[in-house]
């Protein structure tokens, strides 16, 4: 599989209309050309990138390859090299290793974007015409540190060590500048984001690779029946972090037979569904950790979690799910929850759904 650009023609036309002559070098709006003498500080961008060990000089080459899915950030979650300098007019080719997948390549300023790819040897390319700095990331694994940068031309940059040649970046999760991604200090909790203690919930879950940061988005989709645990028996991503007020939509792939989404201690349960495109959704408010599973395939490892805000950071310790009690009283009914609220906003509910709920049903507003 090989693609020169993951943007369809319609989207390309819109982008050209919005920014004629756009290039990947802009730090502001797509298409903006930085001055050659501009100094760009990449310290924050690479603050949680374990393999950002300096800028690799590939000037003089007409085509440069960057590997996607190299060993870094506690798994195959790195771009190699993370930072590379090229001449204007150079074609950068990202080549997938097939490890830690799926991955994609998305420019921070939206000027280029690949498909989500898993196949080893697949490629995506972009030609950088103008001087500047282009930051990019893998959307599913950006919170883990899967980020990179292409420095085009004679642009002065600062990496975490304080020089343009830089040393390895630190492992802090602070300072993530990614558009649509939280830094751990937004409305969902104070201070730097702290990975929750899931108390062994993900033991035996083959596709759990840490908590994927999806803060900054109003709606987040989780696949039901994704590949994992020896077949299509996974939620993808297995653990996701969202802001309070986010709607999480579970969407069925149609693989692996019948699946459902059932709360482990929070009281919610979707219908048992198996058709591609089926959906179920909850809107999450408050702050906490919600664990859930597919009832028929839980023993196989089909489990997940939604982290709302920064519960561990707010409490000063791992915020267990027992701290948050939730009761759902039907699609149109009143919601009783304190201090955490999970309100059902989309569900193809079966008629006997109320029989499975705890307590009496409250009348609709």
N, C-alpha and C positions, 0 to 999 in steps of 0.2 A: 504494500500500500504506500502510495506516495502522493503528496499533494503540495502544490506550491503555495497555496493560500487557502485557509479553512473558511473564508468568508464567501457566502453565496453572492451571485451577481446583483440581486436586488439590494442586499445590504451594502455591497461595494458602491453602488450608485448613490445611496443615501450618504455614505461616508464621504464620497467625493464631493457631493453637493454641500455638505456641512463644512468640509475643510479641503479646499482645492490644493493639491500638491502636498497632502498630509504625508508625514514620514513618521517613522518610529522613534525619532530622536527627541520629540518634544517632551518637556517635563510638565507643561501646562496642557492646554487644549491640543488635540491631535492636529498636527500640521504646523505647530509653532516651531520655528527654527531658532535654537539657542545660539547666542553669540559664541564664537570659537573660544573666547577668553573666559567664558563663564566657568565658575568653579561649582561643582555639584558634590554635596555631602551625602554619601551613601551609607553612613554609619547606622542610621535608624533602619534603613531598608534591610541591611544585612545583620541586624542585631541578633536575630534568632536563627541565622543560617550557619550551620556547623561547618560547611565546607567552603565558606568564603575566605580563602586563604591568599587573597591578592588578586590583582588583575593580570590575566594572561595576555601577553602581547602577541597578536596574530596579524599585525599590520604587514602589508606586503603580499598578503594572500587575497586572491579574488573570491575564494569560497572557504568558509570556516564551518566546522562541524561542532555542535554542542550536544552531548549525550543527555537524554531524558530518562531519569530513573537510575542514576548512579547511587552507590552506597553513601548515604549521608543522612543526617538528622534522624538517627535511630531506625534506619531501614533504607530501602531503595527510593529515597525521597529527595534526590538532589539533581541539579543541573550541573554538568561537568564540561568545562569549568563554569563556576557560578558567575564570574565576571570576566569579560573578554573585551579587548580593544581591537577594533578593525578600522580599515580605511573607508572613507565614503565610497559608495558603490559596491561594497562587499556583500555577497550573498551569504547569509547565515543559515545553515541547515541544522535543524534539530532532529536527532535520530533517536528513536525509542529503543531502550535495552530490552523491553518486555518484562522488566522487574517492577514490582510495587504498583502495578497499573490498576485502573486506568489513570493516565495523566493527560493534561493538555498544556498548551503554551498560550498565555493570554497577556497582551501588553497592558500595562497599568493604565495607559492613556486611551486604550481601546482601538489603537491603530492597526492591530493585527490579532488574529485569534485562530488557533487550530481547532480541529475536532477533538473529542475525547477519544484517545487511542490506547490500545493495549498491545498491539502486535509488534513483536521485536523486528527491528529493521525498517519500520514505517518512518516516514520523514515528513517534515513540514519546513518550509523555508520562507524567508523574507529578505528583501534586498534593502539595505540601509543607504540611502542616497546622500543625506545631509549630516553634518556634524551635530552631535548632541549625545544625550544619554537616554537609553530606552530601558526602563525597568519592566520586568515581566514575571509571571508566576504560573504555578499550577494551581488552579482553583480548588480542587479537592484537598490539596495538601499544603496550601500556603501557610496555614497556622503552624504546621510542623517545621517550616523553614524552607520549603521548596520554592525558592525565588532566585532570580538571576538578573543580570544587567549586561547590556551591550553598550560599550563606550565607542562612539564613532568619531574618529579624527582626533585632533589635538585638543582634547577637552580635559581640563584639570579636574580630577575627582579625589574625594577623600573616602577611604574605606575605614572599617572599625579601628584599625591601628593608628589612624591619623595621617596616613600617607597614601600616595597613589599606588604603591606596591603592596601595602596592607599585609596583615597576618590574619590568622583564623578569627572568625567572628565569634562573639560570645553566644551563650545559649539562652539569653533572656528573651522572654516573649513580649517585652515592651517595645514600643516604637514601630509597630507594624503600620506602614503607610498605605497599605493596599486599599484601593477604592472598594467599598462594600464589605470591608472586613474590619473587625474590631481590634483594638489594641489591648483590650483587657481593662480599660478604664472608662468605658462609656456608661450609659444609663443602667446597664445591667449589673452594677456592682462596683465597689471601690477598689482602686489599686490594680496591680498587675494580676492578670488572670492566673488562677491556680487550678491545675488539672484536678478534677474531683477524685475522691477515693471511691471507686465503684464497688468496693467490698467483695471482690471476686466475681462480680456479675459477668465480666467478659472472659473469665477463664474458659478455655475451650472454644472461644469464638474466633474462627480462623481469619475473618476479614477485619477484625478490630485493629486499627493502626493509630490509636489515639483519637482525641476529640478534634473534629474538623470545625474550623471557625466559619460560621455563616452569619455572624452578626452584621448589622447594617442592611439586612434584607427584610422586606415586609412579608415575604412568602418564601418558604424553603421546601424543596421536594426531596423525599427519601424514597428510593426504589424498594419495592417489596418483591422478593424473588430474584434478587441479584445473585451473581455467581459467588459462591462462598460456602464453606463447610461441606465440601464434597459434592456440590451440585448447586442448583438455584435455590439455596436455602439461607439467604442472607438479606439483611437490611443494609442499604448503602446510601450514605455512610452509616456505619454502625453506631457511632456516637457523634452528635452534632451539637454545637453551641449556637444559641440564637439570642436575640434581644427580647426583653419583655414586650408583649404585644404582637409577636410574630406568629403567623399562621404556618403550621407545619402540615404539609400535604404528603401522605403516603400514596404512592402510585404503583399499581401492580404491573409487573412485566408480562404476566401471563404464563410464566414458567414455574415448574415445581409443584403444580397442582394447586390445591386450595390453601390459602394463607389467611391469617387475620392479624390484627394489631391489638394486643391486650395489655393493659397496664398491670405491672407487677404489684404495686401497692396503691397506686392512684386508680380510681374506679372509672375505667373506660374500656371499651371493647368494640372493635369494628365488626361488621358482618364477616363471615367466612366467604372470601371471594377468590376467583381464579382467572378472570378475564383480563387480557391486556387493556390497560387504560382505566381500570377500576380505581377509584380514589376514596380516601377517607382522610379527614383533617381535623386538627384541633388548633385552637388559638391559645397560646400560652402567655399568661401574665404572672407577675410576681417574680420570684427568684427561687430556683431550686433545681433538683435533679429528678427526672422522671424516667424510670426504667420500664421497658415493655418487652414483649416477646410475641412470637407466633406460637399459639398454643400447640398445634400438632407437631411443630418442628423445633420446639424449645430445646429438647434434649440433644438435637443435632447441632445446636449453637446459633439458632436463628433468634438473636436477641439484639436489642438496641437501647439507646438512651438519648434523651434530649436534656441538655444543660441550658437552663434559662438564666441569663445574666452571669454573675460571678459569685455563686453561693459560698464557695470556700473562702474567697477573698473577703467577702462581706462579714463572715462569721469569725474569721481568724483561724478556722480549722476546716477539715473536710465536712461539708454539709451533707449529712445523710438524708436519704429520701424519707426517713421516718419523721423528719422535722416538718414535712409538708403533707397535710391531709387534704384530699380532694374528693368531692362527690359530684357526679354528673347526674342530672335528673331529666334526661331526655333532650332531644334536639331543640325543642321550643320552650323547654321548662326553665325555671329559675336555677341558678348555679349556687351551690353552697360550698364554700372553700375558704380556709383561713390557715396560714396567711397566703397560700399559693392558690392560684385560680387556673384551671385548664378548661376552657369553654369550647364545646363542640360546635364547629361552624360548617363542616361539610361531612356528610355521612350518608351512605345508602343503608339506612337502618332497616332491619327486619321488624315485622310487626310485634314479635314477642320480645323485643329488645328490653322493654321496661322490666320484664320478669327477671332479667339478669342483673339489674341494678340493685344496689343496697338501699334499703329504706323506701319510704313512700315517694311517689312522684309528685312534684309540686305543680300547681296549675300554671299554664302558659300565661305570659304577660298579655 
